[in-house]
Amino acid sequence: MDLNQFIENFADLFEETDPDTIKATTQFKDIEEWSSLVALSVIAMVDEEYDVEFRGDDIRNSNTIEDLYNIVSSRIE
Amino acid sequence: MAKITFHGVGIKALSACVPPEVVYNKDLGYLIPEEEIEKTINNIGIVERRIAAPDVMASDLCYKAAQQLMADNDIAPESIDVLLFMSQTADYRIPATSCLLQHRLGLPRETMCFDISLGCSGYLFALSTAFAYASIEGINRVLLLDGETFSKIVNRRDKVDWPLYGDAGTATLIEKGNYGDSTFLLYTDGSGEDTLKIHAGMRNPITPESCVERECEDGNIRSDLEVFMDGMDVFNFAISKVPKSIKQLLKETQKTVDDVDYLVFHQANRFMMDFLVKKLKMEPDRVPYCIHKYGNTSSASVPLTISSELCGKLDGDHTMLMSGFGAGLSWGSVLLSMHDCKVSPVIEY
């Protein structure tokens, strides 16, 4: 699993946010466009692209995009 | 997993009733920032909803729907052997609302009546119960009334729940007849009890404090007598369990999605349903929606969608797949053999 690809998939979920501003260390809840609806699209993306189940707490307890990536990659095997 | 197959039993007629009062999600400026309202409406797919007046209950909407069904199909009250009322917004804690409806509808004292309580999956479970009774010797007709008035148990300042829920009552008549096989797959996972819950009840007795509105997660306001939902966990539950269970049902019945004329989902929210349709590779034109005008009406949403979108389209033979999922956690699907199902259009009360 590739971190850069994950960041790209994550950035695709936003409509107005410049993808170049989204990095591994970005605190995703601070992105202006972040909302509970975007959170649902993260769960959908992780299901679709990685076949991994993401619970609400996985998102609530994460801060950066890398945190999310680490949860997904730990569940892939 | 409970797999149940019935033969020679089916849905003869179906009807639905909604309140006349329309609530528009564009008016939620007090709850959601104005610039996010349009995006929210597009995402959840709910433009407007129907909200019952303070003196109108789920039982009233079901009563009107049942009267309409009986009038449209010349159904004599004395021909109903079993009456089921499926709801989580019953009139009273005691007695069961089905008993009140037996009297109100003029059904004979010989009618067997009881209530069923489940969340958004309820119609599927109640329908399987209705099919089971209708299969028994000595019982010919079962009237299933499924209605909810979530507007009475959702706080108007809860931005997760309030934009979603609407009120509706429905009636479904199940009887013996010239019907093919119908197969249900029903599932339960009580480890998810906290995903969707009203806290106060018997385990947490109702006190004056239960009625106090409090600020909860993310600034949502509610009391312990009102619905809490973890939207992210519900979404994860639905997208991980529902497509698998539908694929399993198709496998068990040796069918494919191409054999299904209509797939009627519980109308949870548009984003979720679109995702489920995509995962199942189902053609969208065979998936009717009424969520834009009625919102999420909990367990009533499957029969309401049929009354709203498939009225006049169910003459002859059709294969219909229905799927419901919600609090419990509880989910299930049915592949139904439909034959000349008489659908009444949605009425108002």
Interface residues (C-beta under 8 A of the other chain):
Chain A: S35 S36 L37 A39 L40 S41 I43 A44 D47 E48 E53 F54 R55 G56 I59 R60
Chain B: E36 K39 T40 N43 I44 V160 D218 D230 G231 M232 D233 F235 N236 I239 S240 F271 M272 F275 K279
